[in-house]
Amino acid sequence: MRGVSLFLMNPVYYYLLHLFALFVLTAHTFMAFANPLPENRKRTMIITGVASLLVLISGFGLISKVYANHIVGWMIVKMVCWVGLSALAGFAYRRPAWRNGLAFTGLALLLVALVMVYVQPAF
């Protein structure tokens, strides 16, 4: 009998989970920028927190499966982008006047993370 284990997962499943969680994190972060009403705060913070955790877990799963736990410079840059994007929803509720600048920051973090994935510069 073949049991399903997280340690035996195919990297494609990690990749799909990583992308899905990143889409959810990004969508709810920008939703917080568009509508920072206090009654939406709890639900948005829970969803972005869970999505951020899934991005982290699936990202390290990919590092484990595809790169044999060898962390290189572009991965560190992606981790910094992940931390920044994960924090933006909270800032949208604490400082609603900063929404335009935070949205630009979020877009910049996403662009840098995408460039790091597809260009993979050697530092």
N, C-alpha and C positions, 0 to 999 in steps of 0.2 A: 504494500500500500504506500502510495506516494503522499506524504504529508506536505502541506504548504508551510514553508518556513521563510521568515524575512531574510534569513541569511542565505537562502538558496534562490532568491528572487532573480528573475531576469532583469538586466539593466533597463530594458524597455519599460518595465512597469515603474521603476524609479523615475525614469525620464517623464513618463506621462503624469505621474503624481506630482512631480516637480513643476511641470508646466501648468497643470490644473490649479495647484495651490497658488502659484504665482499670479495666474489670472484672477483668482478670487481675491487675493491680497491686494492687487492693483485696483480692481474694480471697487472694492469696498473702501480703499483709501481715498480714491477720487470721489466716491460717493460722499465721504465725510467732508471733502472740500466743497462739494456742491450744496450740501444740506447739513450744516453743523448744528442741528437742533439738539438740545439736551436730551430729549426723549429718545433719540436714535443712538445716543452714545454707548450705552451698555451693550446693545446687540452688535453694533459695529466693532467695538473693541473686542468682544468675544470672537467674532468671525475673523477679524484680522489677526488676532492672537493665535487661533487654531491654524489658520492658513500659514502664518509665519513659521509655526512649529513644523508643519508638514513640509514647507520649503526647506527648512534646515535638515530634517531627517532624510528627505529624499535626496537632497544635495550631497550629504555625506554618504548616503547609500551609493550614489553614482561615483563618488570619489573612491569608495571602497571597491566597487565592482569593475569600473572602467580603468581607473588609474592606480590600482593596487595600493591605496592609501598614500600615494605620493602627491603632496600638496605643492603646487607651483604658484608663481606670483599672480597670475591672472585669477586664480581661485581666491586668493586673499582679497583682491580688489572686489570680486563678486560678493564676498562675505561682508565687506564694508558697505557695499551698495544694499545688501539685504538688511543689515542693521539700520541703515538710514531710512529705507522704505518702510520697515516695520515700525519705526517711531513716528512717521508722519501723520498717521491717523489720530494719534493722541494729541499731537500739536494742533491739528485742525480744530479740535474741540476746546483746547486751552487758549489758543490765540486765533480766533476767527478772523481777525483783521489781517493776519499774515497769509491768508489762503492763496492769493495769487503767487506769492513767492514760494510757498510750500509746494504748490502744484508744479511750478517750474523746476524746483529742486527734485521732485518726484520723477518728472520726465527725464531730467538729466541723469539721475541715478539709474533709471531703466535703460537709457541709451548706453551708458557706460557698461552696464552689466551685459547687454546684448553684444556690444563690440568685443568685450572680453571673451564671450563664448565663441563667437564666430571668427574672430581674428586670432585669438590666443597668442598674444605677443610674448616673446621670450624676454623676460626681464633680466 
